[in-house]
Amino acid sequence: MSDRYETMPGAELGAACALAVRLQRAMRAYAAGRPALFSAAQFDAGFFAALSMVSAFGSPWASPDELTAVTRASMWIGALDHQVDVVAESRAEVDDLVAECLAVARGEAPGGGSPLAGMLADIRDGLTGSLSAAPHPIWADQVGRVLSAMAAEWRWKSEKARIELGEYLDNADSVGSSFVNVSHWIATGDDWTRLHLEELREVSGVVQRYLRLLNDLATHGRERESGDVNALALGAGRDEVTARMAGLAAECGPLLETVAAGSPRVALYLERQIGFNTGFYGVTDYWGAK
């Protein structure tokens, strides 16, 4: 057994795991009421377990209620990815989905009977605390970035486009982690965090690009078979991808030091996104047998 495991505090691990169990139960109960979004065939127990663990280990000091925003935002990203990547059969369908969700981001009531837009409205109203309050402008903008990025990937896949690695990384909002982070920080952040959301979103963007490439290395085999967009499938070599990841990791260091001066917990949360996912993707991924 590796020495690194011998120094891990068992009580703290147990508490984080207990928090993950409570989050998983809450997520599965929420998903059960939305079968059009979360079919058992696509979203197995492992999917919810994985999201619960990354949420719990990222913010083990939080209560289950405080983590409602981060877990639902994570679920929404999974549902959106499935709707765009698997369900949508035409660009018109993707465009309609984007339009319905953008309307919710602007503060409108979900229309068209879209379950995805309805779920996004749940997240929005949970963050504002009121059905009539205006959405946070940074949150609304981040919704738009996610939708635009996923629509772009749909087009790339449909057109079998050849995309340079830099352009691909510029579209990393398709990962959705910055949307999840912004939702989490609005819901639970202290005064410093809420005052620095724009700067934090920039740091989150660097982490997000790293996670984009980490995911691509781990899932390349499966995505090659399905035709999903992936840095390696688009023509980037493994050495080029790992070199870019090393550069992003080095870029994160001083950025996180700056964040830690204002909010040590936010810096630790972002550090754990990288650390948790590096270990996690070494064994499996969030979709399992997608």
C-alpha positions as CSV (number, residue, x, y, z in Angstrom):
1,M,0.0,0.0,0.0
2,S,1.3,3.4,-0.9
3,D,2.4,5.7,2.0
4,R,0.3,8.5,0.7
5,Y,-2.9,6.6,1.7
6,E,-1.6,5.9,5.2
7,T,-1.6,9.6,6.1
8,M,-5.1,10.4,4.9
9,P,-7.4,11.2,7.9
10,G,-10.1,8.5,8.1
11,A,-12.6,10.6,9.9
12,E,-12.5,13.4,7.4
13,L,-12.8,11.0,4.5
14,G,-15.7,9.3,6.2
15,A,-17.5,12.7,6.7
16,A,-16.9,13.6,3.0
17,C,-18.2,10.3,1.9
18,A,-21.3,10.7,4.1
19,L,-21.9,14.1,2.6
20,A,-21.6,12.5,-0.9
21,V,-24.2,9.8,0.0
22,R,-26.7,12.5,1.1
23,L,-26.0,14.4,-2.1
24,Q,-26.5,11.4,-4.3
25,R,-29.8,10.5,-2.7
26,A,-31.0,14.1,-3.2
27,M,-29.9,14.1,-6.9
28,R,-31.5,10.8,-7.7
29,A,-34.8,11.9,-6.1
30,Y,-34.7,15.1,-8.2
31,A,-33.8,13.1,-11.3
32,A,-36.7,10.7,-10.7
33,G,-39.2,13.5,-11.2
34,R,-37.6,14.3,-14.6
35,P,-37.5,11.0,-16.5
36,A,-37.5,12.9,-19.9
37,L,-34.0,14.2,-18.9
38,F,-32.6,11.4,-16.8
39,S,-33.4,8.0,-18.3
40,A,-31.9,5.1,-16.4
41,A,-30.3,3.8,-19.6
42,Q,-28.2,6.9,-19.9
43,F,-27.8,8.1,-16.3
44,D,-26.9,5.2,-14.1
45,A,-26.2,5.2,-10.4
46,G,-22.5,5.7,-11.1
47,F,-23.2,9.0,-12.8
48,F,-24.9,10.4,-9.7
49,A,-22.3,8.9,-7.4
50,A,-19.5,10.5,-9.4
51,L,-21.2,13.9,-9.3
52,S,-21.9,13.6,-5.6
53,M,-18.3,12.7,-4.8
54,V,-16.7,15.6,-6.8
55,S,-19.1,18.0,-5.1
56,A,-18.6,16.6,-1.6
57,F,-14.8,16.4,-1.8
58,G,-14.6,19.9,-3.4
59,S,-16.5,21.5,-0.6
60,P,-16.5,19.1,2.4
61,W,-17.2,22.0,4.8
62,A,-20.6,22.7,3.2
63,S,-24.0,21.3,4.1
64,P,-26.1,19.2,1.7
65,D,-28.5,22.2,1.2
66,E,-25.6,24.5,0.4
67,L,-24.5,22.1,-2.3
68,T,-27.9,22.0,-4.0
69,A,-26.8,24.6,-6.6
70,V,-23.5,22.8,-7.5
71,T,-25.1,19.4,-7.8
72,R,-28.1,20.5,-9.9
73,A,-25.9,22.6,-12.1
74,S,-23.7,19.5,-12.7
75,M,-26.8,17.4,-13.4
76,W,-28.0,20.1,-15.9
77,I,-24.7,20.0,-17.8
78,G,-25.0,16.2,-18.1
79,A,-28.6,16.5,-19.3
80,L,-27.7,19.3,-21.8
81,D,-24.8,17.3,-23.1
82,H,-27.1,14.3,-23.7
83,Q,-29.8,16.3,-25.3
84,V,-27.4,18.0,-27.7
85,D,-25.0,15.1,-28.3
86,V,-27.4,12.2,-28.5
87,V,-31.0,13.3,-28.8
88,A,-30.9,16.2,-31.2
89,E,-31.0,15.1,-34.8
90,S,-30.8,18.4,-36.6
91,R,-29.4,21.9,-36.2
92,A,-32.9,23.2,-35.9
93,E,-33.4,21.1,-32.8
94,V,-30.2,22.3,-31.3
95,D,-31.1,25.9,-32.0
96,D,-34.5,25.5,-30.4
97,L,-33.0,24.1,-27.3
98,V,-30.5,26.9,-27.1
99,A,-33.2,29.5,-27.6
100,E,-35.4,28.0,-24.8
101,C,-32.5,28.0,-22.3
102,L,-31.3,31.4,-23.3
103,A,-34.8,32.8,-22.5
104,V,-34.6,31.3,-19.1
105,A,-31.1,32.8,-18.6
106,R,-32.7,36.2,-19.3
107,G,-35.2,35.7,-16.6
108,E,-38.2,34.5,-18.6
109,A,-40.4,31.6,-17.6
110,P,-39.5,28.3,-19.4
111,G,-41.7,27.8,-22.4
112,G,-42.3,25.2,-25.0
113,G,-42.6,22.4,-22.4
114,S,-38.8,21.9,-22.4
115,P,-37.7,19.9,-19.4
116,L,-34.2,21.2,-19.8
117,A,-35.3,24.8,-19.7
118,G,-37.5,24.0,-16.7
119,M,-34.5,22.5,-14.8
120,L,-32.4,25.6,-15.7
121,A,-35.2,27.8,-14.3
122,D,-35.1,25.7,-11.0
123,I,-31.4,26.5,-10.7
124,R,-31.8,30.2,-11.6
125,D,-34.7,30.7,-9.1
126,G,-32.7,28.8,-6.4
127,L,-29.8,31.3,-6.9
128,T,-32.0,34.4,-6.9
129,G,-34.3,33.3,-4.1
130,S,-37.3,34.6,-6.0
131,L,-39.2,33.8,-9.1
132,S,-39.3,37.4,-10.1
133,A,-35.7,38.4,-9.3
134,A,-33.3,39.1,-12.2
135,P,-30.7,36.4,-12.8
136,H,-27.1,37.3,-11.9
137,P,-25.6,38.8,-15.1
138,I,-22.4,36.7,-14.9
139,W,-24.5,33.5,-14.4
140,A,-26.7,34.4,-17.3
141,D,-23.7,35.1,-19.5
142,Q,-22.1,31.8,-18.5
143,V,-25.3,29.9,-19.5
144,G,-24.9,31.5,-22.9
145,R,-21.3,30.5,-23.2
146,V,-22.1,26.8,-22.4
147,L,-25.0,26.7,-24.9
148,S,-22.9,28.4,-27.6
149,A,-20.0,26.0,-27.0
150,M,-22.1,22.9,-27.1
151,A,-23.9,24.0,-30.3
152,A,-20.5,24.6,-31.9
153,E,-19.4,21.1,-31.0
154,W,-22.6,19.7,-32.5
155,R,-21.7,21.5,-35.8
156,W,-18.1,20.3,-35.7
157,K,-19.3,16.7,-35.3
158,S,-22.0,17.1,-37.9
159,E,-19.6,18.6,-40.5
160,K,-16.6,16.5,-39.5
161,A,-14.7,19.7,-39.2
162,R,-11.0,19.9,-38.6
163,I,-10.4,22.2,-35.7
164,E,-7.0,23.4,-34.4
165,L,-6.3,22.7,-30.7
166,G,-6.3,26.4,-29.8
167,E,-9.8,26.9,-31.2
168,Y,-10.9,23.8,-29.6
169,L,-9.7,25.0,-26.2
170,D,-11.3,28.4,-26.7
171,N,-14.6,26.4,-26.8
172,A,-14.0,24.6,-23.5
173,D,-17.1,26.1,-21.9
174,S,-18.8,22.9,-23.4
175,V,-17.3,21.1,-20.3
176,G,-19.6,23.1,-18.1
177,S,-17.4,23.3,-15.1
178,S,-17.3,27.1,-15.1
179,F,-21.1,27.2,-15.2
180,V,-21.1,24.8,-12.2
181,N,-18.5,26.9,-10.4
182,V,-20.3,30.2,-11.0
183,S,-23.6,28.7,-9.7
184,H,-21.8,27.3,-6.7
185,W,-20.1,30.6,-5.8
186,I,-23.2,32.7,-6.2
187,A,-25.0,30.2,-3.9
188,T,-22.4,29.8,-1.2
189,G,-19.6,32.4,-1.7
190,D,-18.6,35.0,0.9
191,D,-18.5,38.7,0.2
192,W,-15.1,38.5,-1.4
193,T,-16.1,35.7,-3.7
194,R,-19.2,37.5,-4.9
195,L,-17.3,40.7,-5.5
196,H,-14.7,38.9,-7.6
197,L,-16.8,36.5,-9.7
198,E,-15.5,37.8,-13.0
199,E,-11.9,37.3,-12.0
200,L,-12.7,33.9,-10.5
201,R,-14.4,32.9,-13.8
202,E,-11.2,33.7,-15.6
203,V,-9.2,31.3,-13.3
204,S,-12.0,28.8,-13.6
205,G,-11.6,29.0,-17.4
206,V,-8.0,27.9,-17.1
207,V,-8.9,24.9,-14.9
208,Q,-11.8,24.1,-17.3
209,R,-9.4,23.9,-20.3
210,Y,-7.2,21.5,-18.3
211,L,-10.2,19.4,-17.5
212,R,-11.3,19.4,-21.2
213,L,-8.0,17.8,-22.2
214,L,-7.9,15.5,-19.2
215,N,-11.3,14.2,-20.2
216,D,-10.2,13.8,-23.8
217,L,-7.2,11.7,-22.9
218,A,-9.4,9.4,-20.8
219,T,-12.3,9.0,-23.1
220,H,-10.6,9.1,-26.5
221,G,-11.3,5.4,-27.3
222,R,-15.0,5.6,-26.6
223,E,-15.5,8.9,-28.3
224,R,-13.6,7.7,-31.4
225,E,-16.2,5.0,-31.8
226,S,-19.2,7.4,-31.2
227,G,-17.8,10.2,-33.3
228,D,-17.9,12.7,-30.4
229,V,-15.6,15.7,-30.6
230,N,-12.3,15.1,-28.9
231,A,-8.9,16.8,-29.1
232,L,-7.2,13.7,-30.3
233,A,-10.0,12.9,-32.8
234,L,-9.6,16.4,-34.2
235,G,-6.0,15.7,-35.0
236,A,-4.0,16.8,-32.0
237,G,-1.3,14.3,-30.9
238,R,-1.1,12.9,-27.4
239,D,2.2,14.6,-26.8
240,E,0.8,18.0,-27.9
241,V,-2.2,17.5,-25.6
242,T,-0.1,16.6,-22.6
243,A,2.3,19.5,-23.2
244,R,-0.7,21.9,-23.4
245,M,-2.0,20.4,-20.1
246,A,1.4,20.9,-18.4
247,G,1.3,24.6,-19.6
248,L,-2.2,25.0,-18.2
249,A,-1.2,23.4,-14.9
250,A,1.7,25.8,-14.6
251,E,-0.5,28.8,-15.4
252,C,-2.9,27.7,-12.6
253,G,-0.3,27.9,-9.9
254,P,0.2,31.7,-9.5
255,L,-3.5,32.3,-10.3
256,L,-4.6,30.1,-7.5
257,E,-2.1,31.8,-5.1
258,T,-3.8,35.1,-5.9
259,V,-7.3,33.6,-5.3
260,A,-6.1,32.0,-2.0
261,A,-5.2,35.5,-0.7
262,G,-8.8,36.5,-1.0
263,S,-10.6,33.2,-0.3
264,P,-8.5,30.1,0.7
265,R,-11.6,27.9,0.3
266,V,-12.3,29.0,-3.3
267,A,-8.6,28.3,-4.2
268,L,-8.8,24.9,-2.5
269,Y,-12.0,24.1,-4.3
270,L,-10.4,24.8,-7.7
271,E,-7.3,22.8,-6.8
272,R,-9.4,19.9,-5.9
273,Q,-11.2,20.0,-9.2
274,I,-7.9,19.3,-10.8
275,G,-6.7,16.8,-8.2
276,F,-10.0,14.9,-7.9
277,N,-10.5,14.6,-11.6
278,T,-6.9,13.6,-12.3
279,G,-7.3,10.6,-9.9
280,F,-10.9,9.9,-11.1
281,Y,-10.1,9.8,-14.8
282,G,-7.2,7.5,-14.1
283,V,-9.8,4.8,-13.4
284,T,-13.1,5.7,-15.0
285,D,-15.2,8.7,-16.2
286,Y,-18.5,10.3,-15.4
287,W,-20.5,8.6,-18.1
288,G,-19.2,5.1,-17.8
289,A,-20.7,3.2,-20.7
290,K,-22.4,6.2,-22.3
